[in-house]
């Protein structure tokens, strides 16, 4: 079974377990939201809405709120020394479609439990406090210092060879 939904001025064809990025939707991460504008419910006997299917909705789990890629709007007027550069990033919500509901049903599938990270403790005595390790000096600074010294010596050697 599939459905065509409308959200944020765009239409999406969705099936259960689809992950899609839509315009920002109110809802905390991990909660289930219902999308009510269902334009078509497909399957064995497709139902076309006029404009929406009555009593149909799509349940989705909010996975993440993020910002989209930067879009640059640059305007320039020739020979007028006039230009304007503006940019923006869209607010995006990542959804996982859990189920497609008809006949005013409520969602039966709840949010998926989060996987816990498994931390493996190193073998040995855990009772003893571990001594703090000293950090080695950053390699970049050593490399830069060596490069500066080499740069100082190189021009002198070059000038001496030209004099002979």
ABEGO torsion letter per residue (X at the ends): XBBBBBBGGBBBBBBBGBBBBBBBBBEBBGBBBBBABBABBBEABBBBBOABBBGBBBBBBBABBBBBBBBBBBBBBBGAGBBBBBBBBBBBBBBBBABBBBGGBBBABBBBBBBBBBBBBBBEBAABBBBBBBBBBBAAAAAAAAAAAAAAAAAAAAAAAAAX
